[in-house]
């Protein structure tokens, strides 16, 4: 079993990853091509993006309704996509929850927050897990399926053209990996900042932030208004032609994708000393402090806007100074 001390340390019963958190090396200047290539393989593709890419190819090859079927909006094939999406959420979020929070197979190793899912009146049925499952499966599953189905239909019906070059293997691979990740990061930062506008926060985003100690089901546990904004990421593919694999990959990254990053654990033990990355201190700090890290580390947008919290004491002191200045203003 991997010793958490190999990666960071333990303080107050909670795992403390090594800091500072730095942006991805693809943004380094002067360029660092070797570091960028290593990050692409071991920091982006491995393990989750690669896993979702394989699933997307399998679904496209054997489980996606034919173009002829999707030419017309019909309940049958849309229901097929909806059932598949729910199954994927149950597989990823449900599997992680069962392993990490029900069986507690690695106890608190690599766990950011010492607390387990809460029982509180602020959650439906006084249960954080049941509340999160409800919003994820009922609202999240609906909006994911609606946006994905409409996008498939737009291509199949000819409303959106798909030129031959959109099926070029290199283009498909790059768009399904780096393209989806970077577009998701930019889209997430923009809609996340919007959702922290006080009126929208109170109406919608506050529901997600009830999860002070998030778990796998917290990833897309959101208000329907937030789901409507969050899954609008699909609309880019109405103007940028892509292969169906890219559309599927987009759904994977937005749907079950946030489950590992919200799992509450930085790493997951698999077999023996083998563990894989899961949770994300960068976003964990957003759940802890609210006013930092609105995006992801794949793109340094928060660094440009002054809201990047790298996990160090100095960054926290800057945050406290900004809060004091806001109170005075």
VEXZA-335239 format. One line per 4 residues: number of its first residue (from 1); their letters; for each residue z, y, x of N, C-alpha, C. Coordinates in steps of 0.2 Angstrom, whole numbers, plus 5000, padded with zeros to 4 digits. Example, Ala and Ser with C-alpha at 12.3 -4.5 7.8 and 13.67 -1.06 7.14 Angstrom:
REM VEXZA-335239
1) AS) 5039:4972:5066:5039:4978:5062:5039:4984:5066; 5035:4989:5064:5036:4995:5068:5039:5000:5064
***
This chain:
REM VEXZA-335239
1) XXXX) 5000:4994:5004:5000:5000:5000:5000:5006:5004; 4996:5011:5003:4995:5017:5007:5002:5021:5006; 5004:5024:5012:5010:5028:5012:5008:5035:5010; 5011:5038:5004:5009:5045:5003:5011:5050:5009
5) XXXX) 5015:5048:5013:5016:5053:5019:5010:5053:5023; 5006:5048:5023:5000:5048:5027:4996:5054:5025; 4996:5056:5018:4992:5062:5016:4995:5068:5015; 5002:5068:5013:5006:5074:5012:5013:5073:5013
9) XXXX) 5017:5075:5008:5024:5074:5009:5027:5073:5002; 5034:5072:5001:5037:5072:4995:5043:5077:4995; 5043:5081:4990:5048:5087:4989:5050:5087:4982; 5057:5087:4981:5060:5087:4975:5057:5081:4970
13) XXXX) 5056:5075:4973:5053:5070:4969:5046:5070:4967; 5043:5075:4970:5036:5076:4968:5031:5076:4974; 5025:5073:4973:5021:5073:4979:5018:5080:4981; 5018:5081:4987:5015:5088:4989:5009:5086:4994
17) XXXX) 5003:5087:4992:4997:5086:4996:4997:5091:5002; 4993:5089:5007:4993:5094:5013:4989:5100:5010; 4991:5106:5013:4987:5112:5011:4986:5116:5018; 4982:5121:5018:4978:5124:5012:4972:5120:5009
21) XXXX) 4971:5122:5003:4965:5119:5000:4959:5123:5002; 4954:5120:5004:4948:5124:5007:4942:5123:5002; 4937:5127:5002:4931:5126:4998:4927:5121:5002; 4922:5118:4998:4918:5113:5000:4914:5115:5006
25) XXXX) 4913:5111:5012:4909:5114:5018:4902:5116:5016; 4899:5114:5011:4892:5116:5009:4892:5124:5009; 4897:5127:5008:4897:5135:5008:4899:5138:5015; 4900:5134:5020:4903:5136:5026:4897:5141:5030
29) XXXX) 4899:5146:5033:4895:5150:5037:4898:5152:5044; 4895:5150:5049:4888:5147:5050:4888:5140:5047; 4882:5137:5045:4882:5131:5042:4885:5125:5046; 4887:5120:5042:4890:5114:5046:4887:5108:5043
33) XXXX) 4881:5107:5045:4877:5101:5041:4880:5095:5041; 4884:5093:5047:4887:5086:5047:4893:5086:5042; 4897:5091:5042:4902:5091:5038:4900:5091:5030; 4895:5095:5029:4892:5095:5022:4889:5089:5020
37) XXXX) 4886:5085:5024:4883:5078:5023:4889:5074:5022; 4894:5074:5026:4900:5070:5025:4904:5071:5018; 4904:5078:5017:4907:5079:5010:4903:5077:5004; 4897:5077:5005:4892:5075:4999:4893:5068:4998
41) XXXX) 4894:5064:5003:4895:5056:5002:4902:5054:5001; 4907:5057:5005:4914:5055:5004:4918:5059:4999; 4916:5065:4998:4920:5070:4994:4917:5071:4987; 4910:5070:4986:4907:5071:4980:4905:5064:4977
45) XXXX) 4900:5061:4980:4898:5054:4977:4904:5049:4977; 4908:5049:4982:4913:5044:4982:4920:5046:4979; 4923:5043:4974:4920:5037:4970:4918:5039:4964; 4920:5045:4961:4919:5046:4953:4912:5048:4952
49) XXXX) 4909:5052:4955:4902:5054:4954:4897:5048:4955; 4898:5045:4960:4894:5039:4961:4895:5034:4955; 4901:5033:4953:4902:5028:4947:4899:5030:4941; 4899:5037:4939:4896:5040:4933:4889:5039:4934
53) XXXX) 4886:5040:4940:4879:5040:4941:4876:5033:4939; 4880:5028:4942:4878:5021:4941:4878:5019:4933; 4884:5022:4930:4884:5021:4923:4878:5024:4919; 4877:5030:4921:4871:5034:4918:4864:5030:4919
57) XXXX) 4863:5027:4924:4857:5023:4925:4857:5017:4921; 4863:5014:4920:4863:5008:4916:4862:5009:4909; 4865:5015:4907:4864:5017:4900:4857:5019:4898; 4854:5023:4903:4847:5025:4902:4843:5019:4901
61) XXXX) 4844:5014:4906:4840:5008:4906:4840:5003:4900; 4846:5002:4898:4848:4997:4893:4851:4999:4886; 4854:5005:4886:4858:5007:4880:4856:5013:4877; 4852:5017:4880:4849:5023:4876:4844:5022:4871
65) XXXX) 4844:5024:4865:4839:5023:4860:4832:5026:4863; 4827:5023:4861:4820:5024:4864:4818:5031:4862; 4813:5034:4865:4811:5041:4864:4808:5041:4857; 4805:5036:4855:4802:5036:4848:4807:5036:4843
69) XXXX) 4813:5032:4844:4818:5032:4839:4821:5039:4839; 4822:5043:4844:4825:5049:4845:4821:5055:4843; 4815:5054:4841:4810:5059:4839:4813:5063:4832; 4816:5059:4828:4819:5061:4822:4827:5061:4822
73) XXXX) 4830:5066:4820:4837:5066:4819:4839:5061:4814; 4842:5056:4816:4844:5051:4811:4852:5048:4812; 4855:5047:4807:4862:5045:4808:4863:5039:4813; 4858:5034:4812:4859:5027:4815:4860:5028:4823
77) XXXX) 4855:5031:4826:4855:5032:4833:4860:5036:4836; 4862:5042:4832:4867:5046:4834:4874:5043:4834; 4875:5038:4829:4881:5035:4828:4882:5030:4834; 4876:5027:4836:4876:5023:4842:4878:5026:4848
81) XXXX) 4876:5032:4849:4878:5037:4855:4886:5038:4855; 4888:5040:4848:4895:5042:4847:4899:5036:4849; 4898:5030:4847:4902:5024:4848:4902:5023:4856; 4896:5023:4859:4896:5022:4866:4901:5028:4870
85) XXXX) 4900:5034:4868:4904:5039:4871:4912:5038:4870; 4914:5036:4864:4921:5034:4863:4923:5028:4867; 4919:5023:4868:4920:5018:4872:4921:5020:4880; 4917:5024:4882:4918:5027:4889:4924:5031:4890
89) XXXX) 4926:5035:4885:4933:5038:4885:4938:5033:4885; 4938:5028:4881:4943:5023:4881:4943:5019:4888; 4937:5018:4891:4937:5014:4897:4940:5018:4903; 4938:5025:4903:4941:5028:4909:4948:5031:4908
93) XXXX) 4948:5036:4903:4955:5039:4902:4960:5033:4900; 4958:5029:4895:4963:5024:4893:4964:5019:4898; 4960:5017:4903:4961:5013:4908:4966:5016:4913; 4965:5022:4915:4969:5026:4919:4976:5027:4916
97) XXXX) 4977:5028:4910:4983:5029:4907:4987:5022:4907; 4983:5017:4905:4987:5010:4905:4989:5009:4912; 4985:5010:4917:4988:5008:4924:4993:5012:4926; 4992:5019:4926:4996:5023:4929:5003:5025:4925
101) XXXX) 5002:5026:4919:5007:5028:4915:5011:5023:4910; 5007:5018:4908:5010:5012:4904:5013:5007:4909; 5009:5004:4913:5011:4999:4918:5015:5002:4924; 5013:5009:4925:5016:5012:4931:5016:5008:4937
105) XXXX) 5010:5005:4938:5009:5001:4944:5010:5003:4951; 5010:5010:4952:5012:5013:4958:5017:5018:4957; 5021:5017:4952:5027:5021:4951:5025:5029:4952; 5029:5032:4956:5027:5040:4957:5023:5041:4964
109) XXXX) 5021:5036:4967:5017:5037:4973:5011:5041:4971; 5010:5047:4975:5005:5052:4974:5005:5056:4968; 5011:5055:4964:5012:5059:4958:5014:5066:4959; 5010:5071:4957:5011:5078:4958:5018:5080:4954
113) XXXX) 5019:5078:4948:5024:5080:4944:5029:5074:4943; 5035:5075:4944:5040:5069:4943:5040:5067:4936; 5039:5071:4931:5040:5069:4924:5034:5065:4921; 5035:5061:4916:5030:5057:4913:5028:5061:4906
117) XXXX) 5023:5058:4903:5021:5062:4897:5027:5063:4892; 5027:5069:4889:5032:5071:4885:5033:5069:4878; 5039:5069:4875:5040:5069:4868:5042:5076:4866; 5038:5079:4862:5040:5086:4860:5037:5088:4853
121) XXXX) 5041:5093:4850:5038:5095:4843:5032:5099:4844; 5030:5101:4850:5024:5105:4851:5018:5101:4850; 5018:5094:4851:5013:5089:4851:5012:5086:4844; 5006:5084:4842:5006:5080:4836:5010:5074:4836
125) XXXX) 5013:5072:4831:5017:5066:4830:5023:5066:4836; 5024:5072:4839:5029:5073:4844:5028:5069:4850; 5021:5067:4851:5020:5063:4857:5014:5066:4861; 5015:5068:4867:5009:5070:4871:5003:5066:4871
129) XXXX) 5005:5059:4872:4999:5054:4873:4995:5054:4867; 4999:5053:4861:4995:5053:4855:4991:5059:4853; 4994:5065:4854:4991:5071:4853:4985:5072:4857; 4985:5070:4864:4980:5071:4868:4974:5066:4866
133) XXXX) 4976:5060:4864:4971:5055:4862:4967:5057:4856; 4971:5060:4851:4968:5063:4845:4962:5068:4847; 4964:5073:4851:4960:5079:4852:4954:5076:4856; 4955:5072:4861:4950:5069:4865:4945:5065:4861
137) XXXX) 4947:5060:4857:4943:5056:4854:4939:5059:4848; 4943:5062:4844:4941:5065:4837:4936:5071:4839; 4939:5076:4842:4936:5082:4843:4931:5082:4849; 4934:5079:4855:4930:5079:4861:4924:5074:4860
141) XXXX) 4925:5068:4857:4920:5064:4856:4914:5066:4851; 4916:5070:4846:4911:5073:4842:4907:5078:4845; 4910:5083:4849:4906:5088:4852:4901:5086:4857; 4904:5081:4861:4900:5078:4867:4894:5074:4864
145) XXXX) 4895:5070:4858:4890:5067:4855:4885:5072:4852; 4887:5077:4849:4883:5082:4845:4878:5085:4850; 4881:5088:4856:4877:5091:4861:4872:5086:4864; 4874:5081:4866:4870:5076:4870:4864:5073:4865
149) XXXX) 4866:5072:4859:4861:5069:4854:4855:5075:4853; 4858:5081:4852:4853:5086:4851:4848:5087:4857; 4851:5086:4863:4847:5087:4869:4842:5082:4869; 4844:5076:4868:4839:5070:4868:4834:5071:4863
153) XXXX) 4836:5073:4857:4831:5074:4852:4826:5080:4854; 4828:5085:4857:4824:5091:4859:4818:5088:4863; 4820:5084:4868:4815:5081:4872:4810:5076:4869; 4813:5072:4865:4809:5066:4862:4805:5069:4857
157) XXXX) 4807:5075:4853:4803:5078:4848:4797:5082:4851; 4798:5084:4857:4793:5089:4860:4795:5096:4860; 4801:5097:4857:4803:5104:4857:4804:5107:4864; 4806:5103:4868:4807:5104:4875:4803:5100:4879
161) XXXX) 4799:5103:4883:4794:5099:4887:4797:5095:4893; 4795:5089:4895:4797:5086:4901:4792:5085:4906; 4790:5089:4910:4784:5088:4915:4785:5082:4919; 4780:5080:4922:4780:5074:4926:4785:5074:4932
165) XXXX) 4785:5080:4935:4790:5081:4941:4797:5080:4940; 4799:5081:4933:4806:5080:4931:4808:5073:4932; 4804:5068:4933:4806:5061:4934:4805:5059:4941; 4804:5064:4946:4803:5063:4953:4810:5060:4955
169) XXXX) 4811:5054:4959:4817:5051:4960:4822:5056:4964; 4819:5060:4969:4823:5064:4973:4826:5070:4969; 4822:5072:4964:4824:5078:4960:4829:5075:4955; 4828:5069:4952:4833:5066:4948:4840:5065:4951
173) XXXX) 4840:5062:4957:4846:5061:4961:4850:5067:4962; 4846:5072:4965:4849:5079:4967:4852:5082:4961; 4848:5082:4955:4850:5086:4949:4856:5082:4946; 4856:5075:4946:4861:5071:4943:4868:5071:4947
177) XXXX) 4868:5074:4953:4874:5074:4957:4876:5081:4959; 4872:5084:4964:4874:5091:4966:4873:5096:4960; 4867:5095:4957:4865:5100:4951:4870:5100:4946; 4872:5094:4943:4877:5093:4938:4884:5096:4940
181) XXXX) 4886:5094:4946:4893:5096:4948:4893:5104:4949; 4888:5107:4952:4888:5114:4953:4887:5118:4947; 4883:5116:4943:4882:5119:4936:4888:5118:4932; 4891:5112:4932:4898:5111:4928:4903:5116:4931
185) XXXX) 4904:5117:4938:4909:5121:4941:4908:5128:4938; 4901:5131:4939:4900:5138:4937:4901:5139:4929; 4899:5134:4925:4900:5134:4918:4907:5134:4916; 4911:5130:4920:4918:5129:4918:4922:5135:4920
189) XXXX) 4920:5138:4926:4924:5144:4928:4923:5150:4922; 4916:5151:4920:4915:5156:4916:4918:5155:4909; 4918:5149:4906:4921:5148:4899:4928:5147:4900; 4931:5145:4906:4938:5145:4907:4941:5152:4907
193) XXXX) 4938:5157:4910:4940:5164:4911:4940:5167:4904; 4935:5165:4900:4934:5167:4893:4940:5165:4889; 4942:5158:4890:4947:5155:4886:4954:5158:4887; 4955:5161:4893:4961:5164:4895:4961:5172:4892
197) XXXX) 4956:5174:4889:4957:5180:4885:4962:5179:4880; 4967:5183:4879:4973:5182:4875:4971:5180:4868; 4967:5183:4864:4966:5180:4858:4963:5173:4857; 4958:5172:4862:4956:5165:4862:4961:5160:4865
201) XXXX) 4965:5162:4869:4970:5158:4872:4975:5156:4867; 4977:5161:4863:4982:5159:4857:4979:5154:4852; 4972:5156:4850:4969:5152:4845:4967:5145:4847; 4965:5144:4854:4962:5138:4856:4965:5135:4862
205) XXXX) 4964:5139:4868:4966:5136:4874:4973:5134:4875; 4978:5137:4872:4985:5135:4872:4986:5128:4871; 4982:5125:4867:4983:5118:4865:4982:5114:4871; 4977:5115:4876:4976:5111:4882:4982:5113:4887
209) XXXX) 4985:5119:4887:4990:5121:4892:4997:5119:4889; 4997:5115:4884:5004:5112:4882:5005:5107:4887; 5000:5104:4890:5001:5099:4895:5003:5101:4902; 5009:5103:4903:5012:5106:4909:5011:5100:4914
213) XXXX) 5013:5094:4912:5012:5088:4916:5007:5084:4914; 5000:5085:4915:4995:5082:4912:4994:5075:4914; 4991:5071:4910:4989:5064:4911:4982:5063:4909; 4979:5057:4910:4972:5055:4910:4969:5057:4903
217) XXXX) 4973:5057:4897:4971:5059:4891:4971:5066:4890; 4974:5070:4895:4974:5077:4894:4967:5081:4896; 4963:5077:4900:4957:5080:4903:4953:5084:4898; 4951:5081:4892:4947:5085:4887:4951:5085:4881
221) XXXX) 4958:5086:4881:4962:5087:4875:4962:5094:4874; 4957:5096:4869:4956:5103:4868:4955:5105:4861; 4956:5111:4859:4955:5113:4852:4947:5113:4851; 4945:5111:4845:4938:5111:4843:4934:5117:4846
225) XXXX) 4937:5123:4845:4933:5129:4848:4932:5129:4855; 4937:5126:4859:4936:5125:4866:4931:5120:4867; 4931:5114:4864:4926:5109:4864:4919:5112:4863; 4918:5116:4858:4911:5119:4857:4909:5123:4862
229) XXXX) 4913:5127:4866:4911:5131:4872:4910:5126:4878; 4915:5122:4879:4915:5117:4885:4909:5113:4885; 4907:5110:4880:4901:5105:4880:4894:5109:4879; 4894:5116:4878:4888:5120:4878:4885:5119:4885
233) XXXX) 4888:5116:4890:4884:5115:4896:4878:5112:4896; 4877:5108:4890:4870:5104:4889:4865:5109:4888; 4866:5115:4886:4861:5120:4884:4856:5121:4890; 4859:5121:4896:4855:5122:4902:4848:5118:4902
237) XXXX) 4849:5111:4900:4844:5107:4900:4838:5108:4895; 4840:5113:4891:4834:5115:4886:4830:5120:4889; 4831:5123:4895:4827:5127:4899:4825:5125:4906; 4829:5120:4908:4828:5117:4915:4826:5110:4914
241) XXXX) 4820:5108:4914:4818:5101:4912:4821:5096:4917; 4824:5091:4914:4827:5085:4918:4826:5079:4914; 4827:5073:4918:4826:5066:4916:4832:5065:4912; 4832:5060:4907:4837:5058:4903:4843:5056:4907
245) XXXX) 4843:5053:4913:4848:5051:4918:4853:5057:4919; 4850:5063:4920:4853:5069:4921:4857:5071:4915; 4854:5071:4909:4858:5072:4903:4864:5068:4902; 4863:5061:4903:4868:5057:4903:4874:5058:4908
249) XXXX) 4872:5060:4914:4876:5061:4919:4881:5067:4918; 4877:5072:4915:4881:5078:4912:4886:5076:4908; 4885:5072:4903:4890:5070:4898:4896:5066:4901; 4894:5062:4906:4899:5058:4910:4904:5063:4913
253) XXXX) 4901:5068:4917:4905:5072:4921:4909:5076:4916; 4907:5078:4911:4911:5083:4906:4916:5079:4902; 4914:5072:4900:4918:5068:4895:4923:5065:4898; 4922:5059:4901:4928:5055:4905:4929:5058:4912
257) XXXX) 4925:5063:4914:4925:5065:4921:4932:5069:4922; 4935:5073:4918:4941:5076:4919:4947:5071:4919; 4947:5065:4916:4952:5060:4916:4956:5059:4923; 4952:5057:4928:4955:5056:4935:4958:5063:4937
261) XXXX) 4955:5068:4937:4957:5074:4939:4964:5077:4936; 4965:5075:4930:4971:5076:4926:4976:5070:4926; 4974:5065:4930:4979:5059:4929:4986:5060:4931; 4987:5066:4935:4994:5067:4938:4995:5064:4944
265) XXXX) 4990:5060:4947:4991:5057:4954:4985:5059:4958; 4987:5061:4964:4981:5063:4969:4977:5057:4971; 4980:5051:4971:4976:5045:4973:4979:5039:4969; 4974:5034:4968:4976:5028:4964:4975:5022:4969
269) XXXX) 4981:5018:4969:4981:5012:4973:4976:5007:4969; 4972:5003:4973:4968:4998:4970:4970:4991:4973; 4968:4989:4979:4969:4983:4982:4972:4984:4989; 4978:4981:4990:4981:4981:4997:4982:4989:4999
273) XXXX) 4979:4991:5004:4980:4997:5007:4974:5002:5004; 4970:5000:5000:4964:5003:4998:4966:5008:4992; 4965:5014:4993:4966:5019:4987:4960:5024:4987; 4959:5027:4981:4954:5031:4980:4956:5038:4977
277) XXXX) 4953:5043:4979:4955:5050:4976:4955:5050:4968; 4959:5054:4966:4959:5054:4958:4961:5062:4956; 4967:5063:4956:4969:5070:4954:4967:5076:4959; 4968:5082:4957:4966:5088:4960:4972:5093:4960
281) XXXX) 4975:5094:4966:4980:5099:4967:4977:5106:4964; 4971:5107:4966:4968:5114:4964:4969:5115:4957; 4967:5110:4952:4968:5111:4945:4975:5110:4943; 4979:5106:4946:4986:5105:4945:4990:5112:4946
285) XXXX) 4988:5116:4950:4991:5122:4951:4989:5127:4946; 4983:5126:4943:4981:5130:4937:4986:5128:4931; 4987:5122:4930:4992:5120:4924:4999:5123:4926; 5001:5123:4932:5007:5126:4934:5008:5133:4933
289) XXXX) 5003:5137:4935:5004:5144:4936:4999:5148:4931; 4994:5145:4928:4990:5148:4923:4985:5153:4925; 4987:5157:4930:4982:5163:4931:4978:5162:4938; 4978:5156:4940:4974:5155:4946:4970:5149:4945
293) XXXX) 4965:5148:4950:4961:5142:4950:4957:5140:4943; 4953:5145:4941:4950:5144:4935:4944:5139:4935; 4941:5138:4941:4936:5134:4942:4938:5128:4946; 4933:5125:4951:4935:5119:4954:4933:5121:4962
297) XXXX) 4935:5116:4966:4934:5118:4973:4927:5117:4976; 4923:5114:4971:4916:5113:4973:4912:5119:4974; 4914:5125:4971:4911:5131:4972:4917:5136:4973; 4916:5141:4978:4922:5145:4979:4922:5152:4975
301) XXXX) 4921:5151:4968:4921:5157:4964:4928:5160:4963; 4933:5156:4963:4940:5159:4963:4941:5163:4969; 4938:5161:4975:4939:5164:4981:4936:5171:4981; 4930:5172:4978:4927:5178:4977:4930:5183:4972
305) XXXX) 4933:5180:4967:4937:5184:4962:4944:5185:4963; 4947:5182:4969:4954:5184:4970:4959:5179:4967; 4956:5174:4964:4961:5169:4960:4962:5163:4963; 4960:5162:4969:4960:5155:4973:4967:5154:4975
309) XXXX) 4971:5149:4973:4977:5147:4976:4977:5141:4980; 4978:5142:4986:4977:5136:4991:4983:5131:4992; 4988:5133:4988:4994:5128:4988:4999:5130:4993; 4998:5135:4997:5002:5138:5002:5008:5143:4999
313) XXXX) 5013:5143:5003:5018:5148:5001:5015:5155:5001; 5011:5157:5006:5008:5163:5006:5004:5165:5000; 5000:5160:4997:4996:5161:4991:5001:5162:4985; 5006:5159:4985:5011:5160:4979:5014:5166:4980
317) XXXX) 5016:5169:4986:5018:5176:4986:5013:5181:4984; 5007:5180:4985:5002:5184:4983:5001:5184:4975; 5002:5178:4972:5002:5178:4965:5008:5181:4962; 5014:5181:4965:5020:5184:4962:5019:5192:4963
321) XXXX) 5016:5194:4969:5014:5201:4969:5009:5204:4964; 5004:5200:4963:5000:5202:4957:5003:5202:4951; 5007:5197:4949:5011:5197:4943:5015:5204:4942; 5019:5205:4948:5023:5211:4948:5019:5218:4946
325) XXXX) 5013:5218:4950:5009:5224:4949:5006:5224:4942; 5005:5218:4939:5002:5218:4932:5008:5221:4927; 5014:5219:4928:5020:5221:4924:5021:5229:4925; 5020:5231:4931:5021:5239:4932:5015:5242:4928
329) X) 5009:5240:4928:5003:5243:4925:5004:5242:4918
***
